[in-house]
């Protein structure tokens, strides 16, 4: 079985209300920015590179203290792949997106709408954890 490691960002902005960025992937699911780690790249470097490549956003401020991993299996080219994705939370002041060829669409949504729009349960759980984490930071 092939092993893959990716990194991504649960990207949000606080311009008027807190909104999260979701991307529409070719398989029609809605999820966060993420991509495969390249050789000699740290997870943070991968997350920044993928964000720039997939959205055009380069002003990302990582929110320290949040790092979550998800794992799943999928098939590609008649091969089972075990994938681990490391996610961070990132804040941006950019709302204009330059979408890459890898995605069909994007949307900025407040938490409840983002939770409803997100396709997979592991992504919904990440979004819930990120909200709790961000809310806790604001009240402390």
N, C-alpha and C positions, 0 to 999 in steps of 0.2 A: 504494500500500500504506500502511496506517495504521501509525503508530509509537506504541508505548506504553512508558512507563518506570514501573517499580514498585520498591518497596524492601521488604525483609523482614528477619527476624531468625531465626537459628538459636538458638533459646532453650533454655537448659539450667538445671538446678538441681543443687546438690551436697549436698543435705540428708542423704542416707545414702550413695548412690553417684551418680556423675554420670549424669543422665538427660536426654534430649532430648525436646522437645515436638513431636509430629506432629499435624496436623489432617487430618481426612477431608473432602475436598471433595465437592460434589454429583456430580461426574463419577466418584466412587469412588476417586480417587487419594489417597495420603497424602503430605503435603508440609509445608513450614514456613509460618509466618505471613508473609503478604506482601500488598501491595495497591498500587493506583495512586497515584502522586504527584499531589497537588493543586497548583494554581497557587501559586507563591511558597513552596513547602514544600521543605525540604532532605531528602535521603534519610534522615537520622537521624530527623527529625521525622515523616516518613511511617511509618518502621518502628515508632516509639513509638505513633503514633496507631492504626495497624493492629493492633498487639498489644493495645492497650486495647479497641478495637472488637470484635476477633475472639475474645478470650479473657478480657477483664476484668482482665488483668494490667497494673499500672502501675509496679511496682517492677522496672525493668529497668536493669541496669548494663552498659553497652557495654564489651566487652573490646577495648581499643585495639590497633590494628595489624592487624586482620582486616577486609578488605573484598574481596569477590569478586563478580564479575558473571557472570551467565549470560544467554544469548540463545536465543530459540526463536521459531518461527512457529506460528500456529494460525489457524483460521477461526472467525469469529463474524459473524452477520448477513450471510452470503454475501460476506464481505470477508476477505482475508488480512491478518493483523496480525503485525508484527514486534515482539516484546516483549523489553525488556532489564530484568533484575531485579538490583538491587544488594543484596547480603546482608551483614549484620553478625552478630557473635556477641553474644548478650546473656545475662547471668546473672540469675536471679530466685530469690527465696526463697518465692515463691508456688507452690503446687501445685494449689490449687482453681481451676477454670476455669469461667467463665461464658461458655458457647459462644454465638456469634452465630448468626443465622439463615443465615449464609453457609456453615456447615459442618454435617456430620452427626455427627461424633464427634471425640474427641481421645484421645491416649494419651501417657504419659511412659514412655520406654523407655531402657534402657542401650544403649550404642553398637551392639553386635552385633545386638541385636533391632531397634533403630531402622533400621540399615542394611538389614536384611531386609524391614522393613515399608515403607520408603520406595519409592515407585513408580518414579519416573523416574531415569534414569542421571545427569542433571545434578544432581539433589538428592542422590543417593548420593555423588557426587564432592564436593559441598559438605560433606556430613557427614564424609567422610574427611579433607578439608582442615581442618575445624574441630577434629577430634580431634587431628590432628598439631599444630596450632597450640596447643591447650590443653595437651596433654602437654608440649610444649616449654616453655611458660610455667611449668609446675609444677617442671620439673627445672632450670630456670635460676635 
